[in-house]
Amino acid sequence: MKSNRQLLVVFTLLLCTFFAKAQDITGPWKGTLKVQGMEMPLIFNISQENNVLKSTMDSPSQGATGIPMDETTFTDNTLTILFKQAGIKYTASLEGETFNGTFNQGGNALPLTLTKTVITLPGNPDLVSSEAELKALSSLSKGQYKYSVEDYFSNPKGYTFRFSPNGKYLSYRERDENGKQHVYVKNIETGEANRVIVESEELIRGYGWLNHERLYYVMDKGGDENNHIYAINLDGTNDKDLTPFDGVKANFSELLKEDKDHIIVELNKNNPQVFEPYKLNVVTGEITQLFTNDDINNPISGYEFDKDGNLRGYTKMKDGVFNDLYYEDGEGGFKFMKQLSWKDKFGIIAFDYSTEYAHDAYVVSNLESDKSEILLCDIKRMKVIEKVFSNPNYDVSSMGLSKKNNYAIDYFSYEGEKNVLIPVSDTYKKIDAKVNEVLPNMQYYVLDKTEDETKFMLYVTSDKLYGVYYAYDLQKDELKEIYNTMPQLNPDDMAEMRPISFTSRDGVTIHGYITLPKAALNGEKVPVIVNPHGGPQGVRDSWGFNPETQLFASRGYATLQVNFRISGGYGRAFLESGFKQIGRKAMDDVEDGLKYVIDKGWVDGNKAAIYGASHGGYAVLRGLTKTPDLYACGVDYVGVSNLFTFMKSMPPYWKPYLKIIKEIWYDEDVAEEKLIMEEVSPVNHIDKIKKPLFVVQGANDPRVNIDESDQIVSGLRARNVDVPYMVKYDEGHGFGKEENTIELYKAMLGFYAKHLKEEHSEPIKD
């Protein structure tokens, strides 16, 4: 029989075990990983449901929140958290109010201590409009319409059709009843289709074929843009994260046509500011670093590989504003070839494999012309062999080669008022003739082809047709419809997108587009939504189906899109004329475009809204402060409000380009430019905003921090201005999730209806 002392010891041990098991560990736990001299905060949010523990992970420095973990257990005072997709395992012992343990990922074991914390949402949640307030705003858009917001913005049920390299399979994405967009693979011979890649919490950002048996797909976490690349067999087996590194961004660099088991990717794994190339085995996940980018002050900004995966050259930034070109020296190293200004364009499109001389390449260049052109160059001697293709009015940057036909040229293409494809080979002349015969006045793109180049995947579209996939059989000269992405939208009901051009107040020719509802074509002056594009440098608006402008037209609004100076595609001089003019002459061009369409009699100048995203959102805020009486209202979507804080909150991988960004935007270290920044930063002129504003933001935006929007909303609220403010805590730089996008446009339509007095809606058709 045990003594009383022994019984007391046993009872004490049992009591300690009971309390350890019963202790409530739910709630947020915060710690900091130290990785190569950098600190990375992590938060695990532990909850319990039906006696089962669950957890999510936040990585605040990467803008990622709510990442669901696969398994969470707490047994014998030990916490274990698994995230299989990223290869993460955290194991820790509870010691008082602290978890002490090890964070394992990708072969690395790092100490991580967690303590209880209080979770905070990004930005100031008190500023955000409630769900009820936003629904009330949406309800203001009244009327009976033939097409709903969902008709325009629900993701197509099927899209991104691709042939397997051998042509035996057809892959595509298909939306389920919950809006998730999975990837399917269909056996063309049997017609059997299987779901291969499942989209769950995180969005599939892209996918494609690696070889005959394996596909890749891309995901980030909560919109943080730190993409991971995954690979999976066509039967759904061997699903592997090829880049299992938390807080690391993977850029897909090269798909090696001559090596089916490997790809080249670029990772900012060793330093978040720069990318280095790695060779990845897509079956085993084995990874090998190919080159070191260790000069942070003068980093490599681009690598050039050949079809066999050999590094042939690279471009190195110099002093933040120059590009030094290096090319192989024939002895295993690289030699300096040429220094370019960052404004110069000289990039290899493809090596010319039709010749035995290994150093000939097709390049796109503007070194000898205002408009970018395609040249054939001897890279080893830095000598132009011939001018291959150019256009006097527009930049040219695209061409296609036929591997089957010894890398002969298939086509050239460029974007003018519309996209233009110039067929060169007999194959592409047959494709072009068939499309023009069967589908006249349409715009088409060749998206894919089989390795034997007998089957081609085409995407056919126009300003009124969302898009239809067609398969072209070269041997049969047959064009067969594969899938209509938006069959619910009848092209006959859609509005015309009309190319326009006008002369700015200082004599510059500016191009753009106006989408006109039927009321405008019938002679009525309709409300107009002015929509400056993002970027802004090198970006442009294009002709084609735009669900935004079509939705607005269906509700009676015209949409004006101006390719203001600094837009891309119109040559170097036009692009550079917009440097140091953001918010100034670039904004003047937008205003002059509005004056042009008012003078044409298409729109009512008293009912003009301004709406845009990113730089476009900045243009909204700038427009409402620069010309307070010009617009009736504005919608700012992930827009910059303060140029000073914008420069300071850029993602790490933008830091090497800061000098260039300062040359394009402004440099606060230059006294004169600092004054301009103060002048064109809308946050400094909130008192000038006199028209209604709707602000929209993704909380995890790594480019335009949520503070940019908070500054505007809080400033206006301080003046007792009612500013609807929509924030999504599972989004980044622009909304990617269907439900959020639909909610946004419903609220936007309510906002327009309230402030533009919607009177020109399209009637319902039988």
Salt bridges, closest charged atoms under 4 A:
GLU49 OE1 - LYS54 NZ 3.75
GLU71 OE2 - LYS84 NZ 3.29
GLU131 OE2 - LYS135 NZ 3.35
GLU150 OE2 - LYS746 NZ 2.63
ASP176 OD2 - HIS182 NE2 2.80
GLU199 OE2 - ARG173 NH2 2.97
ASP220 OD1 - ARG205 NE 3.27
GLU225 OE2 - ARG703 NE 3.15
ASP241 OD2 - HIS228 ND1 2.99
ASP246 OD1 - LYS221 NZ 2.76
GLU258 OE2 - LYS403 NZ 3.15
ASP259 OD2 - HIS262 ND1 3.09
ASP259 OD2 - LYS279 NZ 3.77
ASP295 OD2 - LYS316 NZ 3.61
ASP306 OD2 - ARG312 NH1 3.54
ASP308 OD2 - LYS307 NZ 3.74
GLU328 OE2 - ARG312 NE 2.78
GLU328 OE2 - HIS359 ND1 3.76
ASP344 OD1 - ARG572 NH1 2.78
ASP370 OD2 - LYS371 NZ 2.77
GLU373 OE1 - LYS387 NZ 3.22
ASP378 OD2 - ARG381 NH1 2.60
ASP410 OD2 - LYS449 NZ 3.68
GLU415 OE2 - ARG540 NE 3.58
GLU437 OE1 - LYS434 NZ 3.62
GLU451 OE1 - HIS212 NE2 3.82
GLU451 OE2 - LYS260 NZ 2.52
GLU453 OE2 - LYS449 NZ 3.81
ASP477 OD2 - LYS434 NZ 3.85
ASP493 OD2 - LYS146 NZ 2.73
ASP493 OD1 - LYS765 NZ 3.18
GLU496 OE1 - ARG498 NH2 3.15
ASP506 OD1 - ARG565 NH2 2.82
ASP506 OD2 - LYS585 NZ 3.97
GLU524 OE1 - HIS760 ND1 2.77
GLU576 OE2 - ARG572 NE 2.64
ASP588 OD1 - ARG505 NH1 3.52
ASP588 OD1 - LYS626 NZ 2.76
ASP589 OD2 - ARG565 NE 2.78
GLU591 OE1 - ARG505 NH2 3.05
GLU591 OE2 - LYS626 NZ 2.84
ASP592 OD1 - ARG505 NH2 2.87
ASP599 OD2 - LYS595 NZ 2.91
ASP629 OD1 - LYS690 NZ 3.20
ASP667 OD1 - LYS662 NZ 3.82
GLU668 OE2 - LYS648 NZ 2.99
ASP669 OD2 - LYS662 NZ 3.70
GLU673 OE1 - LYS580 NZ 2.73
GLU679 OE2 - ARG622 NH2 3.78
ASP701 OD2 - HIS733 ND1 2.67
ASP730 OD2 - LYS737 NZ 3.46
GLU738 OE1 - ARG175 NE 3.84
GLU743 OE1 - LYS728 NZ 2.83
GLU759 OE1 - LYS607 NZ 3.36
